[in-house]
Amino acid sequence: MTTSTAPTWLKSVAWAALVWNLLGVIAFIMQLLMTPEMISKLPADQQAAYSNTPLWSTLAFAVAVFAGTLGCVFLLLKNAIARACFALSLIAIFIQQFYNFIVINSIALLGASAVFMPLLVIIIAVLLLQLSHRGKQQGWLR
């Protein structure tokens, strides 16, 4: 491992990623706070999907957003634990998306537009994991 000074752009990327992950935390909390009245206003097939979401999918969502947020905090602190957090977040994202795309077939449920956000989430998670891995290799993260 070589030790070097972190590039100046790393802090900006870490802050942007933190905001992104905090938006994920907000989305998770909003999903948890959906009342039966709110769910009843959705189309019937979406009502069933919300009402029957298994605990493991909800837990995967929680792990994904909270591990990603912690990863960003550790990235800001230049701590190598960020890499483990981002890896855990990415694994949880894949588990959650397994439910969304395989179990309930969200494309049939919501249309092709249901693909954009999950793909963006996966791409950003992969990039953050790669960044933290590179940061560890380059000595930016301790």
N, C-alpha and C positions, 0 to 999 in steps of 0.2 A: 504494500500500500504506500502510495506517495502522499505526502502532505502538501497541500497548496491552499492558497487563499480562494475562497468561494468567489465565483464570478459575481459581478454587481447585479446582474439580472435575476439571480436566484431568489433574492428577497421579494422582488416584485411578483415573480411567478408563484412563490409560496403564498403570498397574500391573496393573489387572485384565486389560487386553488383553495385556500381556506374559505373564501367567500362562496365559491362553487359548492364546497362540501357543506357549508352551513345552510345553503339553499336546500341541499338534500336532507339535512336534519329537519328543516322546516316542513318539507314535503312529507317526511315520515311522521312528524307530530300531527300534521293536518290529516293524514290518513287515519291515525289513531283516534282523532277527535271527531271523525265522521259519525254523526248521529244516525239512528234509524230513519229519521225524517229526511235527512240529506240523501241517504242511500235510496230511499223510496222515490226520489225525483229522477233517478237514473233510469235508462232503459232496462227492461226486465233481465236481459242477459248480463248486463253490467252489475245489476243489483245482486244477482247470484254470485258473480265473481267476487265482489266485495264481501258479501255475507259469508262466503264459504272459504275465505283465504285461510290456509292452514297456518298454525303457529310457527312452523319451521320457516315458512316464507316471510312472515312478519319479522321473525328473529334475524333472518338473513338480511333483510332490509335495514334493520337496526344496526347490525354489525357492519354492514357496508358503509353506512353514512357516518357512524361514530368512529370507526377505525380510520376512515379516510380523513375525518376532521382531526383526529389525534395525529395522524401522519403529517398533516400540514403544520400543526403546532410544532411537532418535532423537527420538521424541515426548517421552520423559522428559527428554532433553537440550534440548528445545525447538529442535531443528534441523529445518529445512525439508526435508532429505533424506528425512525420514519419508514425505513424499508420494510420492516416486518409489519407495520401498520398498513402500509399500502398493499402488501401481499395479501394480508387477511381481508382487507376491503375488497380486493379484486375477486378473491375466492367467493366471498359472500355475494358479490354482484352476480357472478355466474350462477350461483344457487338460486338467487331470486329470479334471474332471467329464465332459468329452467322452468320455474313455475309459470312465469308469464307467457313464455313462448311455446312450451311443450304441454304443460298440464292444462292451461285454460285457453291456449291459442289466441293470444291477444291481438294478432293480426286479423283473425276472423271476427273478433269481438269489437275491435276499434278501427280496423282498416290499416292500410299501409303506413299511415302516419304514426302508428304505434311503434314503428321500428326506429324512427329518428332519435328520440331521446335515449332509449336504452343503448343504441350504438354510440352515441356521444358520450354517455356515462362510461361505457367500456373503454373507449379510446382514451378518454382523459385519465381513467384509472391506470391503464397500461402505461401511458406517458409518465404519470407520477411515479409509478413503480420503477420505470427505467431511469428517471431522473434521480431518484433516491439511490438506486444501484450505482449509477455513474458517480454520484456525489460521494458515496462510500469508497469507491475505487480511487477517485481523485483526491481523497482526503478532505473534501469539503465538509463531510459529516464525520463526527467523532463517535 
